[in-house]
Amino acid sequence: MNRTDFQELAELRFQESKVLLTAGFPEGAYYLAGYAVECALKACIAKRTREYDFPDKKLVEKSYTHDLDKLIDAAGLSDILKEDIAENDRLEFEWSMVRAWSEQSRYELFPDEGANRGQIAAMMLSAVESSKGGVLRWIKQHW
């Protein structure tokens, strides 16, 4: 896997999440939207890796996780995120929604409440993609 692979996967997984939400599969949509963010952050980490350098063990260990907070740190984006959140309340709201995601969501079912069933997934996809603070849009500035 390289940076380009992770970038392509981030885009693909997010497109798949939109298709799943439209088709009535909110759990899968939610899971893949979070996974898209994970892949995007791993593209940022790959960008920091220099060709022919022996990788830093701590960075490698921090990179092999699904924890988005740890990946933000491994990508060297923690301080930048804090600065950008200070200037953009919407990014703060959307990051708080996205960071609640975990790989364990693949085992979760949303409450069966009719039309509201997809609301959590729709909010997640909006937080990932919105034009005012979307997390994936923000990450792309750094990958």
N, C-alpha and C positions, 0 to 999 in steps of 0.2 A: 504494500500500500504506500502511495506517495500523496503529496499534497493535492495534486490534480484529481486523483481517485477520490479522496475525501470530499473535495469540492463537488464533484459530479454526484457522489452519493448523497450529499446534503441536499442538492437540488432535486434529485430523483425521489428521495424519501419524502420530501415535502410535497412534491406533486402527487405522489401516491397517497399521502395523507388526505389531500383535498378530494381525491377521487373516492376514497373510502368514506369520508364524511358525506359527500353527495349521495353515495349509494346506500347510506343508512347504517354504516358501521363505525360509530363514534369511538369505540374503544380502540380499534385499530388505527383510526385517524389520529387520536391523541398520542398513542404510543409512537407512531412513525414521525409525528411532528417533533417530538422530543428527541428522537433518534437523529433527525435531520440536524438539530442544533448540536448534538454530540459530534456528529461527523464534521460539521463546520468548525467546531472548536479544535478538533484533531487536525484539520487542515491548517489552522493557525499555529499549532504546535509544530507541525511538519515544516512550516515556513521558517521556524527558528532553528531547524536542524541544518547544519552546514555540511555540504558534501565532503566526504573523506574524514570528517571529525569523528572521533570516538564519542558516542553519545554519553551524556551525563547520566549516571545511574539514578539519581534522584528525579530528574526530569522524566526518564523512562518509566520509573515506578509510578509517578504521578499521572502519567499519560494513559496507563492501562486501567482506566476506571470508566464508569458510566456517570459518576457524580459531576454534575455540571459546574458546581462551585469549584471543585478541584481542577477541572479542566480549564476554567477561566484563569485560575492561578497558574497552571502549567503553561498556558499560552502567553503568560506575561501580560494579561489584560485586566487584572484586578483593579489596579489604580486608575487605569483609563476608564473602566466601567464606572467606578465611583465618581470620577470627574464628570463624565457624561450624564450620569444620573442626576448629579447636582444641578445640571443645566436643563434637564429634560424629565419632568415628572412622569410623562407617559412611558419613557423607557424604564423608569423605576417600577411602575405598575406592571409592565409587561415582563420585565425580568423576574419579578416576584412570582408571577404566574408560571413562567417557564422553568424556573429553578425548582419548583415543587415537583416537577417530573422526575421519575426514576425508572430504571429498567424494569422494576417490579410492576409497573403499570401494565405490562403485557399479560399479567395474571388477574387484572381487576375488571370487574363489570360495573357499569354505571347503573344507578337506580333506574328501574323501569318506570318512568313517569311520562310516557307518551312523547309528545313533541319536545318536551324539555330534556329528554334523554341525551340529545346531542349538544346541549348548550355548553357543557364543560369542554368538549372537544372543539366546538366552534370558537370559544373564547381562547383556547390554547392556540389554534391556528391563526387567529387574529393577532395574538401576542407575538407569534413568531414572524408574521409577515407585515404587520401594519406599516403604513407609510410614515407614521408620526413617532414611532419608537420601536418598531419591530426588531426583535432580538436577532433574527437571522440577517436582516438588512444591516444591523449594527456590526455583526461579526464579519460580514463580507467586506467591510471597510478595512479589516485587519488581516484577511487571509491572503 
